[in-house]
């Protein structure tokens, strides 16, 4: 899993190095898709996630930006700074989809490593961890 997340971060760093900060999230989305494809990484984009509420499946409008190799959730941002709600969003996606690893990438920073958070959801004890690259 570590090797895969390193490849994803490498692709994101190439996008950031090439076009820099200050664009809309949609530009980074398109560029990252192109970069992942050029590196041979399989991915799905804009995947709808439903919520199971009391046995009823509800479409609440949640969409993953990327699911890479059917195992890593990647959420893109182009914001002034990341907030706890952004981490909560990724953790919610992990819970809803049954995945354990996610990356939160904020492209609106001078150095991308300052905008990367890796999140891991531990199903055994229900805890979550977050780490940045700094």
BATI-718183 format. One record per residue: x, y, z of N, C-alpha, C in turn; residue number from 1. Coordinates in nm, 4 decimals. Example, Ala and Ser with C-alpha at 12.3 -4.5 7.8 and 13.67 -1.06 7.14 Angstrom:
// BATI-718183
NODE        n_x        n_y        n_z       ca_x       ca_y       ca_z        c_x        c_y        c_z   pos
NODE     1.3190    -0.5690     0.7800     1.2300    -0.4500     0.7800     1.3200    -0.3300     0.7800     1
NODE     1.2850    -0.2250     0.7080     1.3670    -0.1060     0.7140     1.2900     0.0030     0.7870     2
***
This chain:
// BATI-718183
NODE        n_x        n_y        n_z       ca_x       ca_y       ca_z        c_x        c_y        c_z   pos
NODE     0.0831    -0.1200     0.0000     0.0000     0.0000     0.0000     0.0872     0.1259     0.0000     1
NODE     0.1973     0.1192     0.0745     0.2860     0.2353     0.0818     0.3416     0.2695    -0.0561     2
NODE     0.3770     0.1678    -0.1328     0.4308     0.1906    -0.2676     0.3264     0.2582    -0.3565     3
NODE     0.2022     0.2163    -0.3446     0.0956     0.2766    -0.4242     0.0742     0.4224    -0.3851     4
NODE     0.0686     0.4520    -0.2557     0.0475     0.5910    -0.2150     0.1664     0.6786    -0.2557     5
NODE     0.2857     0.6220    -0.2567     0.4020     0.6983    -0.3040     0.3888     0.7313    -0.4529     6
NODE     0.3368     0.6380    -0.5316     0.3152     0.6630    -0.6747     0.2100     0.7724    -0.6954     7
NODE     0.1048     0.7674    -0.6148    -0.0013     0.8681    -0.6245     0.0545     1.0059    -0.5896     8
NODE     0.1292     1.0133    -0.4813     0.1884     1.1410    -0.4406     0.2869     1.1907    -0.5456     9
NODE     0.3620     1.1000    -0.6043     0.4539     1.1389    -0.7117     0.3804     1.1997    -0.8298    10
NODE     0.2687     1.1404    -0.8660     0.1875     1.1937    -0.9759     0.1331     1.3318    -0.9401    11
NODE     0.0854     1.3469    -0.8163     0.0327     1.4766    -0.7721     0.1426     1.5821    -0.7707    12
NODE     0.2611     1.5444    -0.7277     0.3728     1.6394    -0.7252     0.4111     1.6834    -0.8663    13
NODE     0.4032     1.5926    -0.9611     0.4325     1.6287    -1.0997     0.3298     1.7288    -1.1518    14
NODE     0.2037     1.7084    -1.1202     0.0989     1.8031    -1.1596     0.1273     1.9398    -1.0981    15
NODE     0.1566     1.9418    -0.9693     0.1812     2.0687    -0.8999     0.3056     2.1380    -0.9546    16
NODE     0.4092     2.0601    -0.9794     0.5340     2.1157    -1.0329     0.5107     2.1775    -1.1715    17
NODE     0.4232     2.1162    -1.2481     0.3984     2.1604    -1.3857     0.3069     2.2819    -1.3935    18
NODE     0.1965     2.2826    -1.3174     0.1004     2.3934    -1.3322     0.0926     2.4850    -1.2108    19
NODE     0.1492     2.4430    -1.0952     0.1546     2.5290    -0.9775     0.0212     2.5502    -0.9082    20
NODE     0.0216     2.6305    -0.8023    -0.1009     2.6582    -0.7275    -0.1841     2.7674    -0.7956    21
NODE    -0.3062     2.7858    -0.7457    -0.3878     2.8987    -0.7894    -0.4963     2.8684    -0.8903    22
NODE    -0.5077     2.7418    -0.9332    -0.6115     2.7055    -1.0296    -0.7322     2.6458    -0.9565    23
NODE    -0.8375     2.6238    -1.0314    -0.9552     2.5591    -0.9745    -0.9299     2.4100    -0.9537    24
NODE    -1.0021     2.3513    -0.8594    -0.9891     2.2090    -0.8315    -1.0106     2.1247    -0.9572    25
NODE    -1.1017     2.1666    -1.0431    -1.1312     2.0896    -1.1643    -1.0090     2.0770    -1.2555    26
NODE    -0.9226     2.1778    -1.2586    -0.8004     2.1703    -1.3397    -0.7069     2.0643    -1.2830    27
NODE    -0.6914     2.0605    -1.1521    -0.6046     1.9604    -1.0904    -0.6623     1.8206    -1.1083    28
NODE    -0.7935     1.8099    -1.1042    -0.8613     1.6828    -1.1255    -0.8278     1.6268    -1.2638    29
NODE    -0.8416     1.7086    -1.3656    -0.8131     1.6646    -1.5024    -0.6652     1.6307    -1.5217    30
NODE    -0.5780     1.7155    -1.4684    -0.4335     1.6930    -1.4833    -0.3884     1.5681    -1.4080    31
NODE    -0.4424     1.5474    -1.2878    -0.4046     1.4289    -1.2116    -0.4532     1.3029    -1.2823    32
NODE    -0.5724     1.3063    -1.3380    -0.6219     1.1904    -1.4131    -0.5277     1.1585    -1.5287    33
NODE    -0.4848     1.2600    -1.5997    -0.3912     1.2399    -1.7112    -0.2591     1.1810    -1.6607    34
NODE    -0.2080     1.2338    -1.5505    -0.0798     1.1876    -1.4954    -0.0892     1.0440    -1.4445    35
NODE    -0.1983     1.0114    -1.3759    -0.2166     0.8741    -1.3273    -0.2244     0.7761    -1.4438    36
NODE    -0.2976     0.8151    -1.5467    -0.3117     0.7296    -1.6647    -0.1766     0.7090    -1.7323    37
NODE    -0.0982     0.8151    -1.7436     0.0325     0.8035    -1.8090     0.1282     0.7153    -1.7296    38
NODE     0.1007     0.6993    -1.6003     0.1844     0.6144    -1.5151     0.1287     0.4728    -1.5017    39
NODE     0.0212     0.4449    -1.5723    -0.0352     0.3104    -1.5727    -0.1127     0.2725    -1.4480    40
NODE    -0.1587     0.3707    -1.3714    -0.2374     0.3417    -1.2520    -0.3860     0.3406    -1.2867    41
NODE    -0.4528     0.2336    -1.2524    -0.5968     0.2229    -1.2770    -0.6716     0.3055    -1.1728    42
NODE    -0.7763     0.3742    -1.2176    -0.8533     0.4566    -1.1250    -0.9937     0.4774    -1.1776    43
NODE    -1.0808     0.5134    -1.0858    -1.2169     0.5558    -1.1175    -1.2322     0.6961    -1.0627    44
NODE    -1.3167     0.7753    -1.1280    -1.3382     0.9142    -1.0869    -1.4847     0.9405    -1.0585    45
NODE    -1.5074     1.0365    -0.9692    -1.6421     1.0829    -0.9361    -1.7376     0.9667    -0.9071    46
NODE    -1.6950     0.8818    -0.8166    -1.7723     0.7632    -0.7808    -1.8792     0.8011    -0.6785    47
NODE    -2.0059     0.7735    -0.7096    -2.1109     0.8030    -0.6117    -2.1037     0.7074    -0.4923    48
NODE    -2.1247     0.7619    -0.3739    -2.1280     0.6818    -0.2517    -2.2638     0.7001    -0.1859    49
NODE    -2.3268     0.5913    -0.1561    -2.4570     0.5999    -0.0901    -2.4400     0.5799     0.0603    50
NODE    -2.5438     0.6158     0.1336    -2.5461     0.6006     0.2785    -2.6523     0.4969     0.3122    51
NODE    -2.6153     0.3992     0.3949    -2.7125     0.3013     0.4403    -2.7676     0.3501     0.5731    52
NODE    -2.8942     0.3870     0.5730    -2.9596     0.4386     0.6921    -3.0755     0.3480     0.7292    53
NODE    -3.0607     0.2779     0.8414    -3.1648     0.1879     0.8914    -3.2103     0.0902     0.7844    54
NODE    -3.1133     0.0360     0.7132    -3.1425    -0.0656     0.6129    -3.1864    -0.0120     0.4779    55
NODE    -3.1930     0.1187     0.4650    -3.2333     0.1805     0.3387    -3.1110     0.2492     0.2781    56
NODE    -3.0861     0.2239     0.1504    -2.9749     0.2871     0.0819    -3.0213     0.4205     0.0250    57
NODE    -2.9520     0.5272     0.0657    -2.9895     0.6622     0.0251    -2.8771     0.7267    -0.0542    58
NODE    -2.9133     0.7943    -0.1617    -2.8155     0.8710    -0.2368    -2.8140     1.0113    -0.1789    59
NODE    -2.7040     1.0446    -0.1121    -2.6935     1.1744    -0.0446    -2.6019     1.2705    -0.1187    60
NODE    -2.5616     1.2348    -0.2383    -2.4810     1.3252    -0.3187    -2.3315     1.3173    -0.2949    61
NODE    -2.2845     1.2181    -0.2189    -2.1405     1.2048    -0.1971    -2.0735     1.1475    -0.3219    62
NODE    -1.9576     1.2034    -0.3566    -1.8805     1.1543    -0.4713    -1.7320     1.1581    -0.4390    63
NODE    -1.6676     1.0442    -0.4600    -1.5220     1.0385    -0.4446    -1.4578     1.1057    -0.5643    64
NODE    -1.3529     1.1842    -0.5424    -1.2791     1.2392    -0.6558    -1.2099     1.1263    -0.7317    65
NODE    -1.1344     1.0429    -0.6600    -1.0632     0.9307    -0.7218    -1.0642     0.8100    -0.6297    66
NODE    -1.0737     0.6928    -0.6884    -1.0450     0.5666    -0.6205    -0.9390     0.4998    -0.7064    67
NODE    -0.8201     0.4861    -0.6516    -0.7069     0.4380    -0.7292    -0.6779     0.2928    -0.6945    68
NODE    -0.6682     0.2118    -0.7991    -0.6408     0.0688    -0.7871    -0.7405     0.0005    -0.6921    69
NODE    -0.8626     0.0495    -0.6929    -0.9723    -0.0051    -0.6112    -0.9433    -0.0035    -0.4609    70
NODE    -0.8406     0.0738    -0.4176    -0.8058     0.0666    -0.2760    -0.7720     0.1989    -0.2076    71
NODE    -0.7325     0.3018    -0.2797    -0.6932     0.4280    -0.2161    -0.7872     0.5395    -0.2602    72
NODE    -0.8512     0.6021    -0.1631    -0.9394     0.7155    -0.1878    -0.8534     0.8415    -0.1943    73
NODE    -0.8737     0.9228    -0.2977    -0.8008     1.0485    -0.3103    -0.9018     1.1616    -0.3258    74
NODE    -0.8923     1.2578    -0.2352    -0.9789     1.3754    -0.2374    -0.8929     1.4971    -0.2679    75
NODE    -0.9317     1.5725    -0.3701    -0.8570     1.6905    -0.4108    -0.9204     1.8167    -0.3547    76
NODE    -0.8350     1.9122    -0.3221    -0.8787     2.0444    -0.2786    -0.7888     2.1484    -0.3431    77
NODE    -0.8409     2.2691    -0.3569    -0.7631     2.3852    -0.3996    -0.8104     2.5006    -0.3109    78
NODE    -0.7740     2.4906    -0.1833    -0.8221     2.5845    -0.0819    -0.7040     2.6518    -0.0124    79
NODE    -0.7351     2.7611     0.0568    -0.6304     2.8361     0.1261    -0.5583     2.7503     0.2307    80
NODE    -0.6360     2.6702     0.3039    -0.5766     2.5772     0.3995    -0.6736     2.4637     0.4269    81
NODE    -0.6176     2.3490     0.4631    -0.7000     2.2343     0.4987    -0.7521     2.2525     0.6405    82
NODE    -0.8751     2.2064     0.6620    -0.9392     2.2138     0.7927    -0.9805     2.0736     0.8363    83
NODE    -1.0095     2.0540     0.9624    -1.0527     1.9217     1.0098    -1.1728     1.8667     0.9325    84
NODE    -1.2605     1.9520     0.8832    -1.3765     1.9028     0.8072    -1.3329     1.8317     0.6793    85
NODE    -1.2207     1.8734     0.6208    -1.1704     1.8064     0.5004    -1.1229     1.6647     0.5335    86
NODE    -1.0551     1.6503     0.6467    -1.0131     1.5173     0.6907    -1.1362     1.4319     0.7227    87
NODE    -1.2342     1.4913     0.7878    -1.3570     1.4193     0.8216    -1.4265     1.3694     0.6949    88
NODE    -1.4230     1.4498     0.5900    -1.4831     1.4101     0.4624    -1.4178     1.2829     0.4089    89
NODE    -1.2857     1.2791     0.4090    -1.2145     1.1604     0.3593    -1.2434     1.0403     0.4487    90
NODE    -1.2420     1.0594     0.5795    -1.2709     0.9491     0.6708    -1.4129     0.8957     0.6503    91
NODE    -1.5059     0.9854     0.6226    -1.6432     0.9423     0.5939    -1.6472     0.8575     0.4675    92
NODE    -1.5767     0.8995     0.3647    -1.5704     0.8209     0.2413    -1.5115     0.6827     0.2676    93
NODE    -1.4054     0.6773     0.3489    -1.3444     0.5484     0.3816    -1.4452     0.4581     0.4518    94
NODE    -1.5178     0.5133     0.5484    -1.6174     0.4351     0.6222    -1.7286     0.3859     0.5301    95
NODE    -1.7817     0.4769     0.4481    -1.8935     0.4405     0.3605    -1.8551     0.3350     0.2579    96
NODE    -1.7335     0.3410     0.2089    -1.6911     0.2485     0.1042    -1.6181     0.1251     0.1520    97
NODE    -1.5818     0.1234     0.2804    -1.5114     0.0066     0.3333    -1.3632     0.0040     0.2996    98
NODE    -1.3052     0.1195     0.2676    -1.1615     0.1276     0.2399    -1.0888     0.1689     0.3664    99
NODE    -0.9558     0.1550     0.3664    -0.8802     0.1915     0.4862    -0.7830     0.3071     0.4648   100
NODE    -0.7427     0.3361     0.3410    -0.6412     0.4388     0.3165    -0.6954     0.5472     0.2243   101
NODE    -0.6689     0.6720     0.2641    -0.7092     0.7852     0.1821    -0.6023     0.8929     0.1832   102
NODE    -0.6011     0.9723     0.0789    -0.5111     1.0866     0.0702    -0.5923     1.2112     0.0421   103
NODE    -0.5579     1.3168     0.1122    -0.6191     1.4477     0.0943    -0.5112     1.5372     0.0355   104
NODE    -0.5346     1.5889    -0.0851    -0.4339     1.6672    -0.1564    -0.4840     1.8087    -0.1801   105
NODE    -0.4177     1.9064    -0.1200    -0.4512     2.0465    -0.1416    -0.3464     2.1074    -0.2342   106
NODE    -0.3873     2.1415    -0.3551    -0.2942     2.1939    -0.4550    -0.2692     2.3438    -0.4418   107
NODE    -0.3432     2.4117    -0.3559    -0.3275     2.5564    -0.3450    -0.2255     2.5938    -0.2372   108
NODE    -0.1072     2.5375    -0.2496     0.0043     2.5651    -0.1578     0.1305     2.5849    -0.2410   109
NODE     0.2264     2.6634    -0.1902     0.3504     2.6837    -0.2664     0.4297     2.5545    -0.2878   110
NODE     0.4318     2.4676    -0.1848     0.5022     2.3397    -0.1925     0.4011     2.2299    -0.1610   111
NODE     0.3802     2.1385    -0.2554     0.2724     2.0408    -0.2400     0.2864     1.9548    -0.1149   112
NODE     0.4075     1.9230    -0.0732     0.4210     1.8371     0.0453     0.3521     1.8979     0.1671   113
NODE     0.3342     2.0303     0.1682     0.2626     2.0961     0.2770     0.1108     2.0812     0.2642   114
NODE     0.0637     2.0305     0.1514    -0.0793     2.0151     0.1289    -0.1248     1.8709     0.1204   115
NODE    -0.0416     1.7780     0.1678    -0.0757     1.6357     0.1582    -0.1001     1.5786     0.2971   116
NODE    -0.2132     1.5107     0.3115    -0.2438     1.4375     0.4341    -0.2825     1.2955     0.3951   117
NODE    -0.2251     1.2003     0.4655    -0.2587     1.0591     0.4454    -0.3437     1.0175     0.5637   118
NODE    -0.4569     0.9552     0.5364    -0.5482     0.9133     0.6419    -0.5676     0.7629     0.6365   119
NODE    -0.5693     0.7024     0.7534    -0.5885     0.5582     0.7634    -0.7004     0.5325     0.8625   120
NODE    -0.7965     0.4525     0.8212    -0.9080     0.4146     0.9077    -0.8837     0.2726     0.9558   121
NODE    -0.8796     0.2544     1.0860    -0.8549     0.1239     1.1450    -0.9880     0.0636     1.1884   122
NODE    -1.0329    -0.0365     1.1154    -1.1629    -0.0952     1.1463    -1.1621    -0.1785     1.2741   123
NODE    -1.0457    -0.2251     1.3165    -1.0405    -0.3105     1.4352    -1.0843    -0.2361     1.5607   124
NODE    -1.0377    -0.1116     1.5749    -1.0750    -0.0378     1.6953    -1.1518     0.0914     1.6656   125
NODE    -1.1829     0.1148     1.5374    -1.2623     0.2315     1.5001    -1.1852     0.3619     1.4994   126
NODE    -1.0538     0.3564     1.5158    -0.9762     0.4790     1.5214    -0.9295     0.5206     1.3834   127
NODE    -0.8862     0.6437     1.3738    -0.8331     0.6968     1.2490    -0.7025     0.7682     1.2800   128
NODE    -0.6122     0.7628     1.1842    -0.4877     0.8385     1.1981    -0.4686     0.9255     1.0771   129
NODE    -0.3974     1.0341     1.0991    -0.3684     1.1281     0.9937    -0.2218     1.1659     1.0019   130
NODE    -0.1586     1.1743     0.8871    -0.0176     1.2171     0.8837     0.0025     1.3075     0.7638   131
NODE     0.0819     1.4119     0.7834     0.1180     1.4951     0.6698     0.2623     1.4653     0.6346   132
NODE     0.3056     1.5152     0.5214     0.4408     1.4886     0.4745     0.5440     1.5811     0.5351   133
NODE     0.5025     1.6783     0.6091     0.5990     1.7750     0.6649     0.6924     1.7114     0.7628   134
***
